């Protein structure tokens, strides 16, 4: 609880840095202290010439690793238990191996005793196909600064990444936001078990219909549905901003991006995630008042909840509002519409079987 207060955390960091700077280490050990001072201090030599302006400790760790690797120092052990650090290591060590002829060995070790040591090189070999999209996928599905997607865990993300052949453009400064949003929507659509080319509104409607099917007076929780497109754009902006910072770990400076343009607002001394306007409807009124029946007698009984509410049966009812429905208020689809719905259902079934 003490460290949840930013001023307390700064004081603790300053205290640790001062104590380290006054500690004697063996001459054959190189110790660099990175704290609130933008110039990292190498013990015995003083401040380094190049200033490090990254605010995140995760990024600073990887920056120093890459600096040591560029000088031919290997193997290197990173002491951390943070998932973000592991994702950063996999991305940047993979790029280093691909672009540098000199070998580098990296492993990640936990502070806790009894935990296994992760061989970063071996992990890269086993999962090389997903490494280029790993940082983007990790950011969009939840990290320290970006919210997670309800009901979708990291194991699902990794499985879907293996079959996602396109490049996620999150964090790419050369891509337009429209292109970034398009590629991200495709990936997130696959996380819900749908075709990546599905329209976002179609995705929400399809999943809503699936969760409503055969249920009476039960509306699924909003968190179980994909977010609205306006909300997802803000989410995507924050993920893009975070991914761009992660990808810049090889440089001493973060990208020159204004967080206020990427889904953040200023609240005193803090940044807060931008919220959608308070007057924005979470769903159309007709959807919030939706009633669906669970009739097994073609809705001819007076007990049909839709008929009783003087409403038409819909595709969310057990009868699906089809021609066989005897609710006098039901608007039956034409023969052509029924055929189209049948084809669409077949496509949905194929998509579901592919996602298993």
WOMO-V882457 format. One record per helix or strand. SS is the DSSP state (~ for helix, > for strand). FROM is the first residue (numbers start at 1). TO is the last residue. Records with the same first field share a line. If there is no record, write none. Layout:
SS->FROM-TO ; FROM-TO
//
This chain:
~->2-4 ; 6-21 ; 57-70 ; 83-99 ; 120-126 ; 128-140 ; 154-163 ; 177-191 ; 200-212 ; 222-224 ; 229-247 ; 259-261 ; 285-288 ; 305-308 ; 335-355
>->32-33 ; 41-42 ; 46-47 ; 76-79 ; 106-109 ; 118-119 ; 264-267 ; 270-273
//
